[in-house]
Amino acid sequence: MMSAIKVNAQFLNCGLLWMLLTLSLTVPCLASSKFDQNYQPIEIEIISDNGKTFSIYPVTQRYLKKENRAYVEAINGENYSLNIRNHSNQRLGLVIAVDGRNIISGQKSKLNHNENMYILGPYETQSYAGWRTSSRDIHRFYFTDIEDSYAHAFDDDSAMGVIAVAVYEEKQPFFTRHEKKQTINKPQASKLRAQAPNRSYDAGESSGTANGSVLAEQAEKEVGTGFGKHQTSHVRKVHFNAKHTALVKNFYKYEWRETLCQKNIIDCGYHRHEKKNRFWPRDDYEVGYAPHPPTHHR
């Protein structure tokens, strides 16, 4: 029996296995995480409690069309929520994992169809803001060092720094001719029986503030997601029979800004192992000519 969840509480008004393939970097997408011009069933925003959307740097993949990947700039100690919008006219199941852990069960996730999932209604937008500890409670997500992360507490660093969202469509129930006649008289009961193999939930997150210390030096430090402040968030169970294969998977590798600079994901005006001088530009050679070797004294 699989579990899924659908949102049923107030949520923020303001509007995730890591493998880099062939990529091309672009300017950050501040509004949303639409990765290309093709239709996407969902739209994801990663938002702080003050309404700011975290900067996203999409990665263009040549072969894996059912996967979207991007870098995200993390801010130490900052709470965050996942705002997800359903662009389709059908219910969708969302298996969400942070640092490789399912955010509903807390178990190690493989993003499979039989894991606990949230259910998002047609054209619906919901916010997912923390680790679910009961049908009434969550503990907030916040960016922090690995040692302070939820996954590290279980000695699981296998997918650290990645937010993953796998999207599943709902199986349509198959009826025989005799069963179709019965559904005319009992449409509600038949629907529930047809979807009984999987349990679902209906979940919602509301705003709150988590504690997290902001460290001064972040260079080369890896980042994870902490188990933050308690927040009330009610859920209810619904029935959802997910297809076995995900419609699409979305992966976000979040890093400190300094790390993104050093990886040249974003242009910070300097390069790895090079100290920036505000009075002297990095390239003091004439453009198009060979530079002097480092040991040569001019």
PyMOL commands that set and color helices and strands:
alter all, ss='L'
color gray80, all
select helices_A, chain A and resi 146-148+152-154+177-185+187-194+257-262
alter helices_A, ss='H'
color red, helices_A
select strands_A, chain A and resi 4-7+42-48+56-59+67-74+79-86+92-98+101-102+117-120+125-128+130-132+137-145+162-169+199-203+223-225+230-232+235-239+248-256
alter strands_A, ss='S'
color yellow, strands_A
deselect
rebuild
show_as cartoon
